[in-house]
């Protein structure tokens, strides 16, 4: 990944590679970007991504909770988008999270 991209843009590059029907965490993206203590910054990037063609609905917290859902327009839009991809969500949490988890550190080339 080109170093010239700012951190948010680097987050978007990773998020765009999350496969349909899979999710990752803020922390997993941060770790992949060699900034393991920057999970919150990844969250800020996802919040700012809604006009950038980024599947931010596929990025959740490390326990599979939809902590960013209030940044999506509409009632339960984040949940609806995930469910439309076959991911079951109950009480704002992805069920069987480990089955849907996609780790960029194991699926993408090293930075």
N, CA, C and O atoms as a MOPAC input file, in Angstrom:
PM7 MOZYME 1SCF
protein

 N      0.85100 1    -1.17900 1     0.00000 1
 C      0.00000 1     0.00000 1     0.00000 1
 C      0.89000 1     1.23300 1     0.00000 1
 O      1.82100 1     1.31800 1     0.80100 1
 N      0.62700 1     2.17500 1    -0.86900 1
 C      1.46900 1     3.37600 1    -0.93900 1
 C      1.46300 1     4.14100 1     0.37700 1
 O      0.40900 1     4.37800 1     0.96700 1
 N      2.64100 1     4.51900 1     0.82400 1
 C      2.76100 1     5.27000 1     2.07400 1
 C      2.18100 1     6.66800 1     1.94200 1
 O      1.88100 1     7.30200 1     2.95400 1
 N      2.01600 1     7.16500 1     0.72200 1
 C      1.52400 1     8.52500 1     0.51400 1
 C      0.06100 1     8.68300 1     0.94500 1
 O     -0.39600 1     9.80000 1     1.18700 1
 N     -0.67000 1     7.57500 1     1.04100 1
 C     -2.06300 1     7.66000 1     1.47200 1
 C     -2.12900 1     7.99900 1     2.95100 1
 O     -1.34900 1     7.47800 1     3.74700 1
 N     -3.06000 1     8.87400 1     3.32100 1
 C     -3.20900 1     9.15500 1     4.73700 1
 C     -3.87700 1     7.95900 1     5.42900 1
 O     -4.35300 1     7.04300 1     4.75800 1
 N     -3.91200 1     7.96700 1     6.73300 1
 C     -4.40600 1     6.81900 1     7.49100 1
 C     -5.84200 1     6.46100 1     7.11700 1
 O     -6.15100 1     5.28300 1     6.94000 1
 N     -6.72000 1     7.44600 1     6.99300 1
 C     -8.10700 1     7.15600 1     6.62600 1
 C     -8.16600 1     6.45700 1     5.27200 1
 O     -8.87600 1     5.46400 1     5.11500 1
 N     -7.42700 1     6.96900 1     4.30100 1
 C     -7.43200 1     6.36300 1     2.96900 1
 C     -6.89100 1     4.93300 1     3.01800 1
 O     -7.38700 1     4.06100 1     2.30500 1
 N     -5.89100 1     4.68800 1     3.84300 1
 C     -5.36800 1     3.33300 1     4.00800 1
 C     -6.45400 1     2.41400 1     4.57700 1
 O     -6.58600 1     1.26500 1     4.15500 1
 N     -7.22400 1     2.92400 1     5.53000 1
 C     -8.33800 1     2.15200 1     6.10200 1
 C     -9.35400 1     1.80800 1     5.01600 1
 O     -9.87300 1     0.69200 1     4.97800 1
 N     -9.63500 1     2.75900 1     4.14200 1
 C    -10.61500 1     2.53500 1     3.07300 1
 C    -10.13000 1     1.47200 1     2.09100 1
 O    -10.92100 1     0.65600 1     1.61800 1
 N     -8.84400 1     1.47900 1     1.78600 1
 C     -8.29500 1     0.46500 1     0.88500 1
 C     -8.52700 1    -0.92500 1     1.46600 1
 O     -8.93100 1    -1.84000 1     0.74900 1
 N     -8.27500 1    -1.08400 1     2.75400 1
 C     -8.47900 1    -2.38600 1     3.40800 1
 C     -9.96100 1    -2.73400 1     3.44400 1
 O    -10.34300 1    -3.84800 1     3.08400 1
 N    -10.79500 1    -1.80100 1     3.87100 1
 C    -12.22800 1    -2.08000 1     4.00600 1
 C    -12.85600 1    -2.47500 1     2.67400 1
 O    -13.75500 1    -3.31500 1     2.63400 1
 N    -12.39400 1    -1.88300 1     1.60400 1
 C    -12.94900 1    -2.22800 1     0.27900 1
 C    -12.63600 1    -3.66500 1    -0.12500 1
 O    -13.25000 1    -4.19200 1    -1.05300 1
 N    -11.70600 1    -4.29200 1     0.54800 1
 C    -11.32700 1    -5.66900 1     0.22500 1
 C    -12.03500 1    -6.71000 1     1.08700 1
 O    -11.85600 1    -7.91000 1     0.88000 1
 N    -12.83300 1    -6.26200 1     2.04600 1
 C    -13.58500 1    -7.21100 1     2.87300 1
 C    -14.61600 1    -7.87900 1     1.97600 1
 O    -15.43800 1    -7.19400 1     1.36700 1
 N    -14.58700 1    -9.20000 1     1.88400 1
 C    -15.53100 1    -9.88100 1     0.98800 1
 C    -16.98300 1    -9.72700 1     1.42900 1
 O    -17.28300 1    -9.56600 1     2.61200 1
 N    -17.85500 1    -9.78200 1     0.46100 1
 C    -19.30400 1    -9.80500 1     0.70500 1
 C    -19.60400 1   -10.93800 1     1.68200 1
 O    -19.09300 1   -12.04700 1     1.52800 1
 N    -20.43100 1   -10.65900 1     2.68200 1
 C    -20.81400 1   -11.68700 1     3.64900 1
 C    -19.78900 1   -11.95000 1     4.73700 1
 O    -19.91100 1   -12.91700 1     5.48800 1
 N    -18.78400 1   -11.09800 1     4.82600 1
 C    -17.75200 1   -11.23300 1     5.85800 1
 C    -17.61500 1    -9.89900 1     6.58000 1
 O    -18.05400 1    -8.86500 1     6.07600 1
 N    -17.01000 1    -9.92500 1     7.75200 1
 C    -16.78400 1    -8.71400 1     8.54100 1
 C    -15.36900 1    -8.74400 1     9.11500 1
 O    -14.73100 1    -9.79400 1     9.18600 1
 N    -14.90600 1    -7.58800 1     9.51500 1
 C    -13.64700 1    -7.48900 1    10.23300 1
 C    -13.83700 1    -6.49400 1    11.36900 1
 O    -14.91500 1    -5.92400 1    11.53400 1
 N    -12.79500 1    -6.29500 1    12.13900 1
 C    -12.89100 1    -5.37300 1    13.27400 1
 C    -12.00600 1    -4.15400 1    13.05200 1
 O    -11.08300 1    -4.16100 1    12.23700 1
 N    -12.32100 1    -3.11800 1    13.80200 1
 C    -11.51200 1    -1.90400 1    13.76700 1
 C    -10.06500 1    -2.25900 1    14.11900 1
 O     -9.12400 1    -1.80200 1    13.46900 1
 N     -9.90700 1    -3.07100 1    15.14900 1
 C     -8.56900 1    -3.46000 1    15.60400 1
 C     -7.80000 1    -4.26800 1    14.58800 1
 O     -6.58600 1    -4.11100 1    14.46400 1
 N     -8.49300 1    -5.13900 1    13.85000 1
 C     -7.81000 1    -5.95100 1    12.83500 1
 C     -7.28100 1    -5.07000 1    11.70800 1
 O     -6.18400 1    -5.30000 1    11.19700 1
 N     -8.05700 1    -4.07000 1    11.32500 1
 C     -7.57600 1    -3.13700 1    10.29800 1
 C     -6.40000 1    -2.34500 1    10.83400 1
 O     -5.40200 1    -2.17100 1    10.13400 1
 N     -6.50000 1    -1.86100 1    12.06600 1
 C     -5.40500 1    -1.09900 1    12.67300 1
 C     -4.13000 1    -1.94300 1    12.74200 1
 O     -3.04500 1    -1.45900 1    12.41900 1
 N     -4.26200 1    -3.19300 1    13.16000 1
 C     -3.08700 1    -4.06700 1    13.25900 1
 C     -2.46400 1    -4.29100 1    11.89200 1
 O     -1.24000 1    -4.27000 1    11.75600 1
 N     -3.29400 1    -4.50400 1    10.87600 1
 C     -2.78300 1    -4.69500 1     9.52200 1
 C     -2.00700 1    -3.46700 1     9.05000 1
 O     -1.00600 1    -3.59000 1     8.34300 1
 N     -2.47000 1    -2.30000 1     9.44100 1
 C     -1.82600 1    -1.04700 1     9.03200 1
 C     -0.64800 1    -0.67400 1     9.93500 1
 O     -0.15500 1     0.45400 1     9.89600 1
 N     -0.20200 1    -1.64400 1    10.75400 1
 C      0.93900 1    -1.44600 1    11.65400 1
 C      0.68900 1    -0.32700 1    12.65400 1
 O      1.60900 1     0.39600 1    13.03700 1
 N     -0.55300 1    -0.19300 1    13.06800 1
 C     -0.93300 1     0.80900 1    14.06000 1
 C     -1.90000 1     0.15100 1    15.05100 1
 O     -3.04600 1     0.58200 1    15.17800 1
 N     -1.43600 1    -0.89400 1    15.75300 1
 C     -2.33600 1    -1.71600 1    16.56000 1
 C     -3.10500 1    -0.98300 1    17.66300 1
 O     -4.09900 1    -1.50200 1    18.16900 1
 N     -2.66800 1     0.17900 1    18.02600 1
 C     -3.37100 1     0.94200 1    19.06400 1
 C     -4.30400 1     1.98900 1    18.46900 1
 O     -4.74800 1     2.90000 1    19.16800 1
 N     -4.59700 1     1.86100 1    17.19200 1
 C     -5.38100 1     2.87700 1    16.48500 1
 C     -6.76500 1     2.39900 1    16.06000 1
 O     -7.31400 1     2.90300 1    15.07900 1
 N     -7.33400 1     1.44500 1    16.77400 1
 C     -8.66600 1     0.94500 1    16.42500 1
 C     -9.69000 1     2.08200 1    16.41600 1
 O    -10.55900 1     2.13100 1    15.54500 1
 N     -9.58700 1     2.97600 1    17.36500 1
 C    -10.53500 1     4.09400 1    17.41900 1
 C    -10.39700 1     4.98600 1    16.18400 1
 O    -11.39600 1     5.48100 1    15.66100 1
 N     -9.18100 1     5.18900 1    15.72600 1
 C     -8.96000 1     5.99400 1    14.51800 1
 C     -9.57700 1     5.30700 1    13.30300 1
 O    -10.08900 1     5.97600 1    12.40600 1
 N     -9.53100 1     3.97400 1    13.26800 1
 C    -10.18800 1     3.24400 1    12.18200 1
 C    -11.68900 1     3.51200 1    12.24700 1
 O    -12.33500 1     3.69800 1    11.21600 1
 N    -12.23900 1     3.53300 1    13.45400 1
 C    -13.65400 1     3.85700 1    13.62400 1
 C    -13.98300 1     5.24200 1    13.09400 1
 O    -15.00200 1     5.43600 1    12.43100 1
 N    -13.12300 1     6.19700 1    13.38400 1
 C    -13.33500 1     7.55400 1    12.86200 1
 C    -13.29500 1     7.54500 1    11.33400 1
 O    -14.07200 1     8.23800 1    10.67700 1
 N    -12.38200 1     6.75400 1    10.78300 1
 C    -12.29000 1     6.66000 1     9.32500 1
 C    -13.57900 1     6.08100 1     8.74400 1
 O    -14.08000 1     6.57500 1     7.73400 1
 N    -14.11400 1     5.04700 1     9.37000 1
 C    -15.34700 1     4.44200 1     8.86300 1
 C    -16.50400 1     5.43000 1     8.96400 1
 O    -17.36300 1     5.46600 1     8.08300 1
 N    -16.53600 1     6.21800 1    10.01300 1
 C    -17.57500 1     7.23900 1    10.16700 1
 C    -17.50600 1     8.25900 1     9.03500 1
 O    -18.53600 1     8.73400 1     8.55600 1
 N    -16.29600 1     8.59200 1     8.61200 1
 C    -16.10000 1     9.60100 1     7.57300 1
 C    -16.16800 1     9.02500 1     6.15700 1
 O    -15.94000 1     9.74900 1     5.18800 1
 N    -16.47800 1     7.73900 1     6.02600 1
 C    -16.36800 1     7.06900 1     4.72800 1
 C    -17.65000 1     6.98500 1     3.91600 1
 O    -17.62300 1     6.47000 1     2.79900 1
 N    -18.74500 1     7.46000 1     4.42100 1
 C    -20.03800 1     7.16700 1     3.79900 1
 C    -20.23100 1     7.70700 1     2.38600 1
 O    -21.13600 1     7.25100 1     1.68700 1
 N    -19.44200 1     8.63000 1     1.95500 1
 C    -19.56200 1     9.10500 1     0.57400 1
 C    -18.37100 1     8.64400 1    -0.27300 1
 O    -18.08400 1     9.22800 1    -1.31800 1
 N    -17.68800 1     7.60700 1     0.17800 1
 C    -16.46600 1     7.16400 1    -0.49400 1
 C    -16.53700 1     5.71900 1    -0.99300 1
 O    -15.49600 1     5.12000 1    -1.25800 1
 N    -17.71800 1     5.15300 1    -1.12500 1
 C    -17.87700 1     3.79500 1    -1.62000 1
 C    -17.05800 1     2.78500 1    -0.81100 1
 O    -16.31200 1     1.98000 1    -1.36800 1
 N    -17.21500 1     2.84800 1     0.50800 1
 C    -16.52300 1     1.95900 1     1.43300 1
 C    -17.58700 1     1.14000 1     2.16800 1
 O    -18.54200 1     1.71900 1     2.68600 1
 N    -17.45200 1    -0.18900 1     2.23000 1
 C    -18.43700 1    -1.00500 1     2.93900 1
 C    -18.21100 1    -0.95700 1     4.45800 1
 O    -17.88000 1    -1.96600 1     5.08000 1
 N    -18.39400 1     0.21900 1     5.03100 1
 C    -18.13000 1     0.42900 1     6.45200 1
 C    -19.01900 1    -0.43700 1     7.34200 1
 O    -18.68000 1    -0.68700 1     8.49800 1
 N    -20.15700 1    -0.89800 1     6.81000 1
 C    -21.04200 1    -1.75100 1     7.60800 1
 C    -20.37800 1    -3.08300 1     7.93900 1
 O    -20.83400 1    -3.78500 1     8.84200 1
 N    -19.32200 1    -3.44400 1     7.23600 1
 C    -18.62100 1    -4.70400 1     7.47400 1
 C    -17.52200 1    -4.58200 1     8.52500 1
 O    -16.78400 1    -5.53800 1     8.76300 1
 N    -17.41000 1    -3.42300 1     9.14900 1
 C    -16.38800 1    -3.21200 1    10.17900 1
 C    -17.09200 1    -3.00300 1    11.51300 1
 O    -17.88700 1    -2.07700 1    11.67600 1
 N    -16.78500 1    -3.88000 1    12.45800 1
 C    -17.44700 1    -3.89400 1    13.77300 1
 C    -16.38700 1    -3.95200 1    14.86900 1
 O    -15.19000 1    -3.96200 1    14.58200 1
 N    -16.82600 1    -3.99100 1    16.11300 1
 C    -15.81900 1    -4.07000 1    17.17100 1
 C    -15.33400 1    -5.51300 1    17.34700 1
 O    -15.83900 1    -6.42500 1    16.69200 1
 N    -14.37800 1    -5.71100 1    18.21200 1
 C    -13.71200 1    -7.01300 1    18.33700 1
 C    -14.60900 1    -8.12500 1    18.84700 1
 O    -14.24900 1    -9.29900 1    18.76500 1
 N    -15.77200 1    -7.76900 1    19.37200 1
 C    -16.72900 1    -8.76800 1    19.84900 1
 C    -17.89100 1    -8.96100 1    18.88500 1
 O    -18.82600 1    -9.71100 1    19.16700 1
 N    -17.82400 1    -8.28100 1    17.74900 1
 C    -18.90100 1    -8.39300 1    16.77000 1
 C    -20.07100 1    -7.46700 1    17.02700 1
 O    -21.13800 1    -7.64100 1    16.43800 1
 N    -19.88900 1    -6.48900 1    17.89500 1
 C    -20.95800 1    -5.53200 1    18.18600 1
 C    -20.99300 1    -4.44400 1    17.12800 1
 O    -19.95200 1    -4.00600 1    16.64000 1
 N    -22.18700 1    -4.01400 1    16.78100 1
 C    -22.37600 1    -2.95700 1    15.78000 1
 C    -22.22500 1    -1.59200 1    16.44100 1
 O    -23.17800 1    -0.81500 1    16.50400 1
 N    -21.04300 1    -1.31200 1    16.92400 1
 C    -20.82100 1    -0.07200 1    17.67000 1
 C    -20.89500 1     1.16900 1    16.79900 1
 O    -21.08000 1     2.26900 1    17.32000 1
 N    -20.75700 1     1.02600 1    15.49800 1
 C    -20.82600 1     2.18000 1    14.60800 1
 C    -22.18400 1     2.39700 1    13.98300 1
 O    -22.32800 1     3.24500 1    13.10300 1
 N    -23.18500 1     1.64800 1    14.41900 1
 C    -24.48500 1     1.68100 1    13.74500 1
 C    -25.15900 1     3.04700 1    13.77500 1
 O    -25.91400 1     3.37500 1    12.85900 1
 N    -24.90500 1     3.84400 1    14.79700 1
 C    -25.56700 1     5.15400 1    14.88200 1
 C    -25.01200 1     6.15500 1    13.86000 1
 O    -25.54200 1     7.25800 1    13.72800 1
 N    -23.96300 1     5.78300 1    13.14700 1
 C    -23.41600 1     6.66100 1    12.10500 1
 C    -24.02800 1     6.38700 1    10.73200 1
 O    -23.69400 1     7.05400 1     9.75400 1
 N    -24.92200 1     5.40600 1    10.66500 1
 C    -25.59100 1     5.08700 1     9.40400 1
 C    -26.95900 1     5.75200 1     9.39700 1
 O    -27.64200 1     5.81100 1    10.41900 1
 N    -27.34900 1     6.25300 1     8.22400 1
 C    -28.67300 1     6.85700 1     8.11900 1
 C    -29.73400 1     5.76700 1     8.16100 1
 O    -29.49100 1     4.63700 1     7.73800 1
 N    -30.88300 1     6.10600 1     8.66000 1
 C    -31.98200 1     5.14900 1     8.71300 1
 C    -31.92600 1     4.28900 1     9.96300 1
 O    -30.89300 1     4.17100 1    10.62300 1
 N    -33.05500 1     3.70300 1    10.26000 1
 C    -33.15800 1     2.84700 1    11.43700 1
 C    -32.55500 1     1.49200 1    11.12200 1
 O    -33.00100 1     0.80600 1    10.20200 1
 N    -31.55100 1     1.10900 1    11.87600 1
 C    -30.91200 1    -0.20500 1    11.74100 1
 C    -30.32000 1    -0.47900 1    10.36500 1
 O    -30.27100 1    -1.63600 1     9.94800 1
 N    -29.87600 1     0.53200 1     9.65500 1
 C    -29.33400 1     0.32900 1     8.31100 1
 C    -28.11200 1    -0.58900 1     8.32900 1
 O    -27.98900 1    -1.46500 1     7.47300 1
 N    -27.22000 1    -0.40300 1     9.27900 1
 C    -26.03300 1    -1.25400 1     9.35100 1
 C    -26.43600 1    -2.71600 1     9.49500 1
 O    -25.91000 1    -3.58400 1     8.79700 1
 N    -27.35900 1    -2.98200 1    10.39200 1
 C    -27.84900 1    -4.34600 1    10.59500 1
 C    -28.51800 1    -4.87800 1     9.32900 1
 O    -28.29500 1    -6.02400 1     8.94000 1
 N    -29.32700 1    -4.05600 1     8.69600 1
 C    -30.01200 1    -4.48500 1     7.47600 1
 C    -29.02400 1    -4.82900 1     6.36100 1
 O    -29.21500 1    -5.80700 1     5.63800 1
 N    -27.98000 1    -4.03300 1     6.22700 1
 C    -26.97200 1    -4.31100 1     5.20700 1
 C    -26.26200 1    -5.63200 1     5.48400 1
 O    -26.03700 1    -6.42500 1     4.57000 1
 N    -25.91000 1    -5.86400 1     6.74300 1
 C    -25.25600 1    -7.12100 1     7.10500 1
 C    -26.18200 1    -8.31200 1     6.87700 1
 O    -25.76300 1    -9.33900 1     6.34200 1
 N    -27.42200 1    -8.17000 1     7.28000 1
 C    -28.38000 1    -9.26600 1     7.10000 1
 C    -28.64000 1    -9.54800 1     5.62700 1
 O    -28.88800 1   -10.69100 1     5.24500 1
 N    -28.58400 1    -8.50600 1     4.79600 1
 C    -28.77500 1    -8.71800 1     3.36000 1
 C    -27.62400 1    -9.52600 1     2.76100 1
 O    -27.75000 1   -10.08300 1     1.67100 1
 N    -26.50400 1    -9.58500 1     3.47800 1
 C    -25.35300 1   -10.37800 1     3.04900 1
 C    -25.32600 1   -11.74700 1     3.72700 1
 O    -24.35700 1   -12.49200 1     3.58300 1
 N    -26.38000 1   -12.07800 1     4.46200 1
 C    -26.48000 1   -13.38800 1     5.08800 1
 C    -25.89700 1   -13.47500 1     6.48300 1
 O    -25.71900 1   -14.57500 1     7.00500 1
 N    -25.59700 1   -12.35100 1     7.09400 1
 C    -25.02200 1   -12.33400 1     8.43700 1
 C    -26.13700 1   -12.11900 1     9.45000 1
 O    -26.89500 1   -11.15400 1     9.35100 1
 N    -26.23500 1   -13.01300 1    10.41600 1
 C    -27.28400 1   -12.90700 1    11.43200 1
 C    -26.84400 1   -11.96500 1    12.54600 1
 O    -25.74500 1   -12.08400 1    13.08700 1
 N    -27.73200 1   -11.02400 1    12.87500 1
 C    -27.46000 1   -10.04700 1    13.92200 1
 C    -28.60600 1   -10.09800 1    14.92600 1
 O    -29.77600 1   -10.01900 1    14.55300 1
 N    -28.26000 1   -10.23000 1    16.19400 1
 C    -29.25100 1   -10.17700 1    17.28100 1
 C    -28.72100 1    -9.26500 1    18.36400 1
 O    -27.55400 1    -9.34300 1    18.74600 1
 N    -29.59200 1    -8.39500 1    18.85700 1
 C    -29.21200 1    -7.45900 1    19.91700 1
 C    -27.93300 1    -6.69500 1    19.57000 1
 O    -27.04200 1    -6.53500 1    20.40500 1
 N    -27.86400 1    -6.23100 1    18.33200 1
 C    -26.73100 1    -5.43000 1    17.84300 1
 C    -25.40400 1    -6.18500 1    17.82800 1
 O    -24.34000 1    -5.56500 1    17.83600 1
 N    -25.45600 1    -7.50300 1    17.80600 1
 C    -24.22800 1    -8.29500 1    17.77800 1
 C    -24.32200 1    -9.38300 1    16.71200 1
 O    -25.34700 1   -10.05000 1    16.56800 1
 N    -23.22600 1    -9.54600 1    15.96900 1
 C    -23.17400 1   -10.58300 1    14.94700 1
 C    -23.12900 1   -11.94000 1    15.63200 1
 O    -22.29800 1   -12.18200 1    16.50800 1
 N    -24.02200 1   -12.80900 1    15.22500 1
 C    -24.05900 1   -14.16000 1    15.76300 1
 C    -22.99900 1   -15.00600 1    15.05500 1
 O    -22.78800 1   -14.86000 1    13.85200 1
 N    -22.34600 1   -15.87400 1    15.79000 1
 C    -21.27200 1   -16.70400 1    15.24000 1
 C    -20.21400 1   -15.84200 1    14.56200 1
 O    -19.76200 1   -16.13700 1    13.45600 1
 N    -19.83700 1   -14.79000 1    15.23900 1
 C    -18.89900 1   -13.79800 1    14.72200 1
 C    -17.65500 1   -14.43500 1    14.10700 1
 O    -17.21200 1   -14.02600 1    13.03400 1
 N    -17.09600 1   -15.42600 1    14.77900 1
 C    -15.85700 1   -16.04300 1    14.29400 1
 C    -16.03300 1   -16.70200 1    12.92100 1
 O    -15.06300 1   -16.82900 1    12.17300 1
 N    -17.24500 1   -17.11600 1    12.58500 1
 C    -17.50100 1   -17.72100 1    11.27200 1
 C    -17.47200 1   -16.69500 1    10.13900 1
 O    -17.21000 1   -17.04300 1     8.98800 1
 N    -17.73700 1   -15.44200 1    10.46500 1
 C    -17.79900 1   -14.37900 1     9.45700 1
 C    -16.57000 1   -13.47900 1     9.46200 1
 O    -16.39000 1   -12.64800 1     8.57200 1
 N    -15.73000 1   -13.65600 1    10.47500 1
 C    -14.58900 1   -12.75900 1    10.65200 1
 C    -13.56000 1   -12.94200 1     9.54400 1
 O    -13.16400 1   -14.06300 1     9.22500 1
 N    -13.13700 1   -11.83000 1     8.96800 1
 C    -12.11400 1   -11.78600 1     7.92100 1
 C    -10.96600 1   -10.95600 1     8.45700 1
 O    -11.14300 1    -9.78400 1     8.78900 1
 N     -9.79400 1   -11.55500 1     8.54400 1
 C     -8.63200 1   -10.86600 1     9.10500 1
 C     -7.71800 1   -10.41200 1     7.96800 1
 O     -7.16400 1   -11.24900 1     7.25600 1
 N     -7.55500 1    -9.11400 1     7.79000 1
 C     -6.70000 1    -8.64200 1     6.70100 1
 C     -5.25500 1    -9.11600 1     6.83800 1
 O     -4.55000 1    -9.22800 1     5.83500 1
 N     -4.80000 1    -9.39700 1     8.05800 1
 C     -3.41600 1    -9.84700 1     8.25700 1
 C     -3.17100 1   -11.21700 1     7.62800 1
 O     -2.03900 1   -11.53500 1     7.26300 1
 N     -4.22100 1   -12.03000 1     7.49700 1
 C     -4.03600 1   -13.34800 1     6.91900 1
 C     -4.54300 1   -13.44200 1     5.47800 1
 O     -4.25900 1   -14.42100 1     4.78800 1
 N     -5.28600 1   -12.44000 1     5.02200 1
 C     -5.86300 1   -12.48100 1     3.68400 1
 C     -5.26400 1   -11.49300 1     2.69200 1
 O     -5.49000 1   -11.60800 1     1.48700 1
 N     -4.51300 1   -10.53600 1     3.18300 1
 C     -3.90300 1    -9.54300 1     2.29800 1
 C     -2.38600 1    -9.65700 1     2.35800 1
 O     -1.83100 1   -10.16300 1     3.33400 1
 N     -1.73700 1    -9.19900 1     1.34000 1
 C     -0.27400 1    -9.18000 1     1.33400 1
 C      0.21800 1    -8.23800 1     2.41800 1
 O     -0.44900 1    -7.25700 1     2.74800 1
 N      1.37700 1    -8.53300 1     2.96600 1
 C      1.92700 1    -7.60600 1     3.98500 1
 C      2.10300 1    -6.22000 1     3.39300 1
 O      2.38000 1    -6.05300 1     2.20600 1
 N      1.93600 1    -5.24700 1     4.24700 1
 C      2.09000 1    -3.85300 1     3.82000 1
 C      3.49600 1    -3.54800 1     3.42800 1
 O      3.79900 1    -2.41900 1     3.04400 1

